[in-house]
Amino acid sequence: MFKRKIYAFAQEYFYAPNLWQKCLAIALLPLSVLYCAGVILKAKFSKALDFGIPIISIGNLTLGGSGKTPLGIAILNEFEGGCVILRGYGRASSGLVKVAISGEILVGVTASGDEAMEYAKSVKNANVIVSENRDVAIKEALNLGTKYVLLDDGFGKFHIKKFNVLIRPSSKPYFDFVLPSGAYRYPSKFYAKADYVVKEGEDFTRTSEILNPTPKMVLVTAIANPQRLEPYFSLCIGCEIYPDHYAFSRDELVEILTRYGATSLLVTRKDAVKMEEFGLPLSVIALKTTLADKFKRIIKEKIL
């Protein structure tokens, strides 16, 4: 419950602050200046190393979700032979873990983390590695004969030579500040450091459908920026929002179904991979990202 309150506070603080939250953001500006200076110095003095393999990074500058994983899945399904490398936020394991190799899933979601498992289940012949150390993971991908590497959330790895794709989120933070006064992890001017900034409707399109819809669905989600699911709020009899990467228990989900008298839980694919083994009725929001021909040509040029 405490984590949910903190998460709700952060969402309001960064995107729709009240008066005292605005005052708090201003008061924290000295810390933001120090943080910003550190990021700028890190970017300036990092030397990009060539690992001898094409590397595409999908990233964003702000906290919260911007659709990196669906875009990464679309790229990996369009161009075969890739290996996605990500940190594996929320996993119970540590170090390098091979989540899936050539489509064979090797570990459970507890060891992989939700996003990594979403890749493993959504990409044909998926190769998925989680590791805090991206350098080690890239070398492992090379040993596996990978044609190219896709880094999920790899923009800040300035020491790696890569093609940087940034997603500009549709919901802009209230303040144009870096942490802790604003939601930017990197200064907004760093969009200029991207090799390509993708735009929805121009470089890709998104469509969605609900798999297994039921009459009385309750929305349960643990994704960053849950406001992206607002179009589904009116379709449900209730909504329960948890912190990003939250580890659900079967008992609490049963309690939600009972409390609302719901016929199913409406969840994203990212949430579904953590609930599938519970044997509960799930309605899944299936999001499909389609790459535009222009963007396909750009990616193809970088991985050949």
KEKE-3310 file (N, C-alpha, C; in steps of 0.2 Angstrom, whole numbers, plus 5000, padded with zeros to 4 digits):
npx = (5004:5010:5020:5011:5005:5016:5020:5008:5009:5021:5017:5008:5016:5026:5019:5006:5007:5002:5000:5009:5018:5023:5031:5040:5047:5053:5061:5070:5078:5092:5098:5094:5102:5115:5114:5111:5123:5131:5127:5129:5143:5146:5142:5150:5163:5163:5169:5165:5164:5167:5159:5160:5148:5132:5122:5107:5099:5085:5077:5072:5070:5064:5057:5047:5035:5036:5033:5044:5046:5036:5039:5052:5050:5043:5053:5062:5054:5053:5066:5075:5086:5091:5096:5089:5094:5093:5091:5082:5072:5065:5067:5070:5083:5101:5115:5121:5108:5101:5087:5079:5083:5084:5071:5067:5061:5070:5070:5059:5047:5050:5064:5067:5061:5047:5047:5057:5052:5040:5046:5052:5040:5034:5042:5047:5056:5064:5078:5084:5092:5096:5104:5114:5126:5129:5139:5145:5134:5133:5144:5141:5130:5137:5145:5134:5132:5124:5116:5113:5112:5099:5097:5087:5081:5094:5100:5107:5120:5133:5146:5145:5146:5133:5117:5107:5090:5077:5062:5049:5039:5021:5014:5020:5031:5027:5037:5051:5063:5077:5078:5079:5068:5061:5054:5063:5076:5088:5094:5082:5087:5095:5089:5094:5105:5102:5102:5091:5074:5059:5043:5026:5014:5021:5033:5030:5015:5001:4990:4977:4969:4957:4959:4949:4938:4927:4910:4911:4924:4939:4951:4968:4984:5002:5011:5023:5018:5003:4992:4992:4983:4971:4960:4954:4948:4934:4928:4928:4924:4931:4947:4963:4979:4996:5013:5026:5032:5028:5026:5014:5002:4993:4983:4980:4975:4964:4956:4953:4945:4934:4930:4926:4916:4920:4921:4933:4951:4957:4971:4988:5000:5012:5009:5002:5011:5015:5005:4999:5001:4992:4980:4968:4954:4958:4958:4966:4975:4980:4993:4999:5013:5017:5029:5034:5038:5048:5055:5059:5068:5078:5082:5086:5097:5106:5109:5114)
npy = (4994:5006:5008:5010:5022:5031:5029:5035:5048:5052:5052:5062:5073:5074:5076:5083:5093:5100:5115:5115:5105:5110:5120:5112:5106:5117:5120:5110:5112:5115:5102:5096:5103:5099:5085:5086:5091:5081:5071:5077:5078:5065:5061:5068:5065:5051:5038:5031:5014:5001:4987:4978:4974:4977:4988:4993:5005:5008:5021:5033:5049:5053:5048:5033:5025:5024:5016:5008:4994:4988:4994:4989:4975:4975:4979:4968:4957:4961:4961:4947:4937:4945:4950:4955:4965:4969:4977:4971:4975:4973:4960:4944:4939:4940:4947:4940:4933:4921:4923:4918:4908:4907:4906:4897:4897:4899:4902:4907:4920:4927:4926:4933:4945:4956:4963:4958:4945:4947:4951:4938:4930:4937:4939:4931:4916:4921:4929:4933:4942:4946:4958:4967:4973:4978:4977:4965:4957:4960:4954:4941:4939:4940:4929:4920:4921:4931:4942:4956:4968:4973:4986:4988:5003:5009:5021:5029:5023:5028:5024:5014:5011:5014:5015:5027:5027:5038:5039:5051:5055:5056:5062:5075:5080:5091:5101:5106:5100:5090:5076:5079:5087:5087:5075:5071:5061:5063:5079:5088:5094:5084:5077:5081:5073:5061:5049:5046:5052:5045:5046:5044:5039:5044:5037:5025:5015:5012:4999:4992:4978:4970:4955:4941:4948:4952:4954:4961:4969:4972:4984:4981:4986:4987:4996:5009:5026:5024:5031:5030:5020:5025:5026:5014:5014:5018:5006:4997:4991:4995:5001:4997:5003:4999:5001:5002:4987:4979:4965:4954:4945:4930:4929:4943:4947:4939:4944:4957:4953:4948:4959:4968:4961:4956:4949:4947:4951:4965:4967:4972:4965:4965:4965:4953:4942:4940:4935:4924:4911:4909:4905:4913:4922:4931:4946:4953:4967:4968:4975:4981:4986:4994:4996:5010:5011:5020:5020:5007:5006:5014:5007:4995:4998:5001:4988:4980)
npz = (5000:5004:4994:4983:4986:4986:4973:4966:4971:4965:4951:4951:4955:4945:4934:4935:4946:4962:4971:4982:4978:4967:4973:4980:4970:4965:4976:4976:4965:4966:4968:4957:4948:4951:4948:4934:4929:4932:4923:4911:4911:4911:4899:4890:4893:4891:4881:4866:4864:4851:4848:4838:4832:4825:4835:4841:4850:4860:4867:4880:4887:4899:4915:4917:4906:4888:4878:4874:4874:4866:4853:4852:4851:4839:4830:4832:4827:4814:4809:4808:4819:4829:4846:4861:4874:4891:4907:4916:4925:4941:4943:4952:4951:4949:4940:4924:4915:4904:4896:4885:4871:4854:4854:4864:4880:4895:4908:4922:4925:4937:4938:4926:4925:4921:4908:4901:4899:4892:4880:4877:4875:4864:4853:4838:4838:4849:4856:4871:4884:4901:4910:4922:4918:4903:4894:4896:4893:4879:4874:4876:4868:4856:4856:4854:4841:4837:4825:4827:4840:4851:4862:4875:4883:4882:4880:4890:4891:4887:4884:4874:4857:4847:4838:4842:4846:4850:4859:4859:4872:4873:4883:4891:4904:4918:4922:4914:4919:4926:4936:4954:4953:4941:4929:4920:4915:4908:4902:4893:4881:4876:4867:4855:4854:4850:4837:4830:4832:4835:4829:4833:4821:4811:4810:4816:4819:4831:4836:4845:4854:4864:4870:4874:4880:4894:4902:4914:4918:4927:4928:4930:4934:4932:4926:4920:4919:4919:4914:4900:4898:4898:4889:4891:4903:4904:4900:4910:4927:4937:4943:4947:4951:4951:4957:4945:4938:4948:4959:4958:4969:4970:4979:4981:4969:4968:4978:4973:4961:4968:4976:4967:4961:4948:4932:4925:4925:4917:4909:4904:4892:4898:4911:4911:4909:4922:4928:4923:4927:4938:4936:4934:4928:4914:4904:4890:4885:4869:4862:4846:4837:4822:4810:4800:4783:4780:4792:4794:4783:4788:4800:4794:4787:4797:4803:4794)
capx = (5000:5014:5023:5006:5004:5022:5019:5003:5012:5026:5014:5005:5021:5029:5014:5001:5008:4998:5004:5015:5022:5027:5036:5045:5051:5058:5066:5075:5082:5100:5100:5093:5108:5120:5112:5111:5130:5134:5125:5132:5150:5147:5141:5155:5169:5163:5172:5161:5168:5164:5159:5160:5142:5127:5118:5102:5096:5078:5077:5068:5074:5060:5055:5040:5034:5035:5032:5050:5046:5032:5043:5058:5047:5041:5060:5065:5050:5054:5072:5077:5093:5093:5096:5088:5098:5090:5093:5078:5070:5060:5068:5073:5089:5106:5120:5118:5103:5099:5080:5077:5088:5081:5064:5066:5062:5074:5069:5053:5046:5053:5071:5068:5058:5041:5048:5061:5047:5036:5050:5053:5034:5031:5046:5048:5063:5067:5085:5083:5097:5096:5111:5116:5132:5127:5145:5146:5129:5134:5149:5138:5126:5142:5146:5129:5131:5118:5117:5113:5109:5094:5097:5081:5083:5101:5103:5112:5126:5137:5152:5144:5144:5126:5113:5102:5083:5074:5055:5047:5032:5015:5013:5026:5031:5025:5043:5057:5069:5079:5077:5072:5063:5057:5054:5069:5083:5093:5091:5078:5091:5099:5086:5098:5111:5099:5103:5084:5069:5054:5036:5020:5010:5026:5038:5026:5008:5000:4984:4976:4962:4956:4958:4945:4934:4921:4906:4913:4931:4942:4958:4974:4990:5008:5016:5024:5013:4996:4987:4991:4977:4964:4954:4950:4945:4927:4926:4929:4920:4935:4954:4968:4985:5001:5020:5029:5036:5025:5025:5007:5001:4987:4978:4977:4971:4957:4953:4951:4940:4929:4928:4922:4912:4922:4922:4940:4955:4960:4979:4993:5004:5018:5006:4999:5016:5016:4998:4997:5001:4988:4973:4963:4951:4962:4957:4973:4976:4986:4996:5003:5016:5019:5034:5033:5043:5054:5059:5062:5074:5084:5085:5089:5104:5111:5110:5117)
capy = (5000:5012:5009:5013:5029:5034:5030:5040:5054:5053:5053:5069:5077:5075:5077:5087:5095:5105:5121:5114:5101:5115:5123:5107:5105:5123:5120:5104:5113:5114:5095:5095:5106:5094:5079:5087:5092:5074:5068:5080:5077:5058:5060:5072:5061:5044:5036:5025:5008:4998:4980:4974:4971:4983:4989:4998:5007:5011:5024:5039:5054:5054:5042:5031:5021:5028:5012:5006:4987:4986:4996:4984:4969:4976:4978:4961:4953:4963:4959:4941:4936:4950:4948:4960:4965:4974:4976:4966:4978:4969:4952:4942:4936:4945:4945:4939:4928:4920:4922:4914:4908:4904:4905:4893:4901:4895:4904:4910:4928:4929:4927:4937:4952:4956:4966:4952:4939:4950:4950:4931:4927:4941:4939:4924:4914:4926:4929:4938:4942:4952:4959:4974:4974:4978:4975:4957:4954:4961:4949:4934:4939:4939:4922:4916:4922:4936:4947:4963:4968:4979:4988:4991:5008:5009:5028:5032:5019:5032:5021:5009:5013:5012:5019:5029:5029:5040:5040:5057:5053:5060:5066:5079:5082:5098:5105:5104:5099:5084:5073:5077:5093:5085:5068:5070:5057:5067:5085:5088:5095:5078:5074:5082:5068:5055:5048:5047:5053:5042:5050:5040:5041:5045:5031:5019:5016:5007:4997:4987:4975:4966:4947:4938:4953:4950:4960:4965:4969:4977:4985:4980:4987:4989:4999:5016:5030:5021:5036:5028:5015:5029:5024:5008:5015:5018:4999:4993:4993:4998:5002:4996:5004:4998:5003:4999:4981:4976:4958:4952:4939:4927:4931:4950:4947:4936:4949:4962:4951:4947:4965:4972:4956:4956:4943:4946:4956:4968:4968:4973:4959:4965:4962:4946:4937:4938:4932:4918:4904:4910:4902:4918:4925:4937:4949:4955:4972:4966:4981:4980:4992:4993:5000:5013:5009:5024:5018:5000:5007:5016:5001:4990:5001:5000:4982:4976)
capz = (5000:5004:4988:4979:4988:4983:4965:4965:4972:4960:4945:4952:4956:4939:4928:4937:4953:4965:4973:4986:4975:4963:4978:4982:4964:4964:4981:4975:4959:4967:4967:4950:4944:4952:4944:4927:4928:4932:4917:4905:4911:4909:4891:4887:4894:4889:4874:4864:4862:4846:4850:4832:4830:4825:4841:4841:4857:4860:4874:4881:4892:4905:4919:4915:4900:4882:4872:4871:4873:4860:4848:4852:4849:4832:4826:4832:4823:4807:4807:4812:4821:4834:4853:4865:4880:4895:4914:4919:4931:4945:4943:4958:4950:4947:4935:4917:4914:4897:4897:4880:4866:4848:4855:4870:4886:4899:4915:4924:4925:4943:4936:4920:4925:4917:4901:4897:4898:4887:4874:4876:4872:4859:4847:4835:4839:4853:4860:4877:4889:4905:4914:4924:4914:4896:4890:4897:4889:4872:4872:4876:4862:4850:4857:4852:4834:4835:4820:4829:4847:4853:4869:4878:4888:4882:4879:4894:4890:4882:4882:4869:4851:4845:4835:4847:4844:4856:4859:4863:4875:4871:4889:4893:4911:4920:4922:4910:4924:4927:4943:4957:4952:4936:4927:4915:4918:4905:4900:4887:4875:4874:4861:4849:4854:4847:4830:4827:4836:4832:4830:4832:4816:4805:4810:4818:4822:4836:4836:4851:4854:4870:4870:4879:4884:4897:4903:4920:4919:4932:4926:4935:4930:4935:4921:4920:4915:4917:4910:4893:4897:4900:4884:4893:4910:4904:4899:4916:4933:4942:4941:4952:4948:4956:4955:4939:4939:4954:4959:4960:4972:4967:4984:4981:4963:4969:4982:4968:4958:4973:4979:4962:4957:4941:4928:4923:4926:4911:4910:4898:4891:4903:4917:4910:4910:4929:4931:4919:4931:4944:4934:4935:4921:4911:4897:4889:4880:4865:4858:4841:4834:4815:4808:4794:4778:4781:4798:4792:4779:4793:4804:4790:4785:4803:4805:4789)
cpx = (5004:5017:5018:5005:5010:5022:5014:5005:5017:5023:5011:5011:5025:5025:5009:5001:5003:5003:5010:5020:5026:5033:5041:5049:5056:5063:5072:5079:5090:5102:5099:5099:5114:5120:5113:5119:5133:5133:5128:5140:5151:5146:5147:5162:5169:5165:5168:5165:5164:5165:5159:5154:5137:5123:5113:5099:5090:5078:5072:5072:5070:5059:5048:5040:5033:5034:5038:5049:5042:5036:5049:5055:5045:5048:5062:5061:5051:5061:5075:5085:5095:5093:5094:5091:5094:5092:5089:5075:5064:5061:5071:5080:5094:5111:5117:5114:5101:5091:5077:5082:5085:5074:5062:5067:5065:5073:5061:5053:5050:5061:5072:5066:5052:5043:5052:5056:5042:5040:5050:5046:5031:5035:5047:5055:5067:5074:5084:5088:5096:5102:5112:5121:5131:5133:5146:5140:5130:5139:5146:5134:5131:5144:5141:5128:5125:5120:5117:5110:5104:5095:5090:5083:5091:5104:5108:5119:5130:5143:5151:5142:5138:5123:5107:5095:5080:5066:5053:5040:5027:5013:5019:5026:5030:5031:5048:5063:5071:5078:5081:5067:5059:5057:5059:5075:5089:5090:5087:5082:5095:5095:5090:5104:5108:5101:5096:5079:5062:5047:5031:5016:5014:5030:5035:5019:5006:4992:4983:4969:4962:4955:4954:4941:4928:4916:4908:4920:4934:4949:4963:4980:4996:5013:5017:5020:5006:4991:4987:4985:4971:4959:4950:4947:4937:4924:4926:4925:4924:4942:4958:4975:4991:5008:5022:5033:5033:5024:5019:5007:4994:4981:4975:4973:4964:4953:4950:4945:4933:4926:4924:4917:4913:4922:4928:4944:4958:4967:4982:4997:5010:5015:5004:5005:5017:5010:4996:4996:4996:4981:4967:4960:4955:4959:4963:4972:4982:4987:5000:5006:5018:5024:5033:5039:5049:5058:5062:5068:5080:5087:5089:5096:5109:5113:5113:5124)
cpy = (5006:5014:5012:5020:5033:5035:5035:5047:5057:5055:5060:5074:5079:5078:5082:5090:5100:5110:5119:5109:5105:5118:5118:5106:5111:5122:5115:5106:5113:5107:5093:5097:5101:5088:5080:5088:5085:5070:5071:5079:5069:5057:5063:5068:5054:5043:5030:5019:5004:4990:4975:4971:4977:4983:4995:4999:5010:5014:5030:5043:5054:5047:5040:5028:5026:5023:5009:4998:4985:4988:4991:4977:4969:4976:4971:4956:4955:4961:4953:4941:4941:4947:4955:4960:4971:4972:4971:4969:4973:4962:4951:4940:4942:4943:4944:4932:4927:4918:4917:4914:4904:4902:4900:4897:4897:4897:4906:4917:4931:4931:4932:4944:4952:4958:4961:4947:4941:4949:4942:4928:4931:4941:4932:4922:4919:4924:4935:4937:4948:4952:4966:4977:4973:4975:4968:4954:4954:4955:4942:4934:4938:4932:4917:4917:4927:4941:4954:4963:4974:4980:4991:4996:5008:5016:5030:5028:5022:5029:5016:5013:5010:5017:5021:5031:5032:5041:5046:5055:5058:5064:5069:5081:5089:5102:5102:5103:5092:5082:5077:5082:5091:5078:5066:5066:5060:5073:5084:5090:5089:5075:5075:5077:5062:5055:5048:5047:5051:5046:5045:5043:5043:5039:5024:5020:5010:5006:4992:4984:4971:4959:4945:4943:4949:4955:4964:4965:4974:4978:4985:4981:4989:4991:5006:5020:5026:5025:5034:5023:5019:5027:5018:5009:5015:5011:4995:4996:4995:4998:5001:4997:5003:5000:4999:4993:4977:4969:4956:4946:4936:4929:4938:4951:4944:4941:4955:4959:4950:4954:4969:4967:4956:4949:4941:4952:4958:4970:4969:4966:4959:4963:4955:4941:4935:4935:4925:4911:4904:4906:4906:4920:4931:4940:4953:4961:4970:4972:4979:4986:4990:4998:5003:5011:5013:5022:5011:5001:5009:5011:4996:4992:5000:4993:4977:4976)
cpz = (5000:4998:4983:4980:4985:4976:4963:4966:4967:4953:4945:4952:4950:4934:4929:4944:4955:4967:4977:4983:4970:4967:4979:4976:4963:4970:4980:4968:4960:4966:4960:4945:4945:4948:4937:4925:4928:4925:4911:4905:4909:4902:4888:4887:4892:4882:4872:4861:4856:4848:4844:4830:4830:4832:4840:4848:4856:4867:4874:4886:4898:4909:4916:4908:4894:4876:4870:4870:4867:4853:4847:4849:4841:4828:4826:4828:4816:4805:4811:4814:4826:4841:4857:4872:4885:4902:4917:4926:4935:4946:4950:4958:4950:4943:4928:4917:4907:4898:4891:4874:4860:4850:4861:4876:4892:4906:4916:4924:4931:4942:4931:4921:4920:4909:4897:4895:4892:4880:4872:4873:4866:4853:4845:4836:4843:4856:4865:4882:4894:4909:4916:4920:4907:4892:4890:4892:4881:4870:4872:4870:4856:4850:4854:4845:4832:4830:4822:4836:4847:4860:4871:4884:4888:4881:4883:4894:4885:4880:4877:4863:4848:4841:4839:4844:4850:4855:4863:4865:4873:4877:4892:4901:4912:4919:4918:4914:4924:4935:4948:4956:4946:4934:4922:4918:4914:4903:4893:4880:4873:4868:4855:4849:4851:4839:4826:4832:4833:4834:4828:4826:4810:4805:4812:4819:4827:4836:4842:4850:4861:4868:4876:4883:4888:4899:4909:4921:4924:4929:4931:4931:4934:4930:4923:4916:4914:4914:4903:4892:4898:4895:4887:4900:4910:4902:4905:4922:4938:4940:4947:4949:4954:4953:4949:4941:4945:4953:4962:4964:4970:4972:4983:4974:4964:4973:4978:4964:4962:4975:4974:4959:4950:4938:4925:4925:4919:4912:4903:4897:4896:4909:4917:4911:4918:4932:4928:4923:4937:4942:4935:4928:4919:4904:4896:4883:4876:4860:4852:4838:4827:4813:4801:4789:4779:4787:4797:4788:4784:4797:4800:4788:4791:4805:4800:4789)
residu = (MET:PHE:LYS:ARG:LYS:ILE:TYR:ALA:PHE:ALA:GLN:GLU:TYR:PHE:TYR:ALA:PRO:ASN:LEU:TRP:GLN:LYS:CYS:LEU:ALA:ILE:ALA:LEU:LEU:PRO:LEU:SER:VAL:LEU:TYR:CYS:ALA:GLY:VAL:ILE:LEU:LYS:ALA:LYS:PHE:SER:LYS:ALA:LEU:ASP:PHE:GLY:ILE:PRO:ILE:ILE:SER:ILE:GLY:ASN:LEU:THR:LEU:GLY:GLY:SER:GLY:LYS:THR:PRO:LEU:GLY:ILE:ALA:ILE:LEU:ASN:GLU:PHE:GLU:GLY:GLY:CYS:VAL:ILE:LEU:ARG:GLY:TYR:GLY:ARG:ALA:SER:SER:GLY:LEU:VAL:LYS:VAL:ALA:ILE:SER:GLY:GLU:ILE:LEU:VAL:GLY:VAL:THR:ALA:SER:GLY:ASP:GLU:ALA:MET:GLU:TYR:ALA:LYS:SER:VAL:LYS:ASN:ALA:ASN:VAL:ILE:VAL:SER:GLU:ASN:ARG:ASP:VAL:ALA:ILE:LYS:GLU:ALA:LEU:ASN:LEU:GLY:THR:LYS:TYR:VAL:LEU:LEU:ASP:ASP:GLY:PHE:GLY:LYS:PHE:HIS:ILE:LYS:LYS:PHE:ASN:VAL:LEU:ILE:ARG:PRO:SER:SER:LYS:PRO:TYR:PHE:ASP:PHE:VAL:LEU:PRO:SER:GLY:ALA:TYR:ARG:TYR:PRO:SER:LYS:PHE:TYR:ALA:LYS:ALA:ASP:TYR:VAL:VAL:LYS:GLU:GLY:GLU:ASP:PHE:THR:ARG:THR:SER:GLU:ILE:LEU:ASN:PRO:THR:PRO:LYS:MET:VAL:LEU:VAL:THR:ALA:ILE:ALA:ASN:PRO:GLN:ARG:LEU:GLU:PRO:TYR:PHE:SER:LEU:CYS:ILE:GLY:CYS:GLU:ILE:TYR:PRO:ASP:HIS:TYR:ALA:PHE:SER:ARG:ASP:GLU:LEU:VAL:GLU:ILE:LEU:THR:ARG:TYR:GLY:ALA:THR:SER:LEU:LEU:VAL:THR:ARG:LYS:ASP:ALA:VAL:LYS:MET:GLU:GLU:PHE:GLY:LEU:PRO:LEU:SER:VAL:ILE:ALA:LEU:LYS:THR:THR:LEU:ALA:ASP:LYS:PHE:LYS:ARG:ILE:ILE:LYS:GLU:LYS:ILE:LEU)
# end
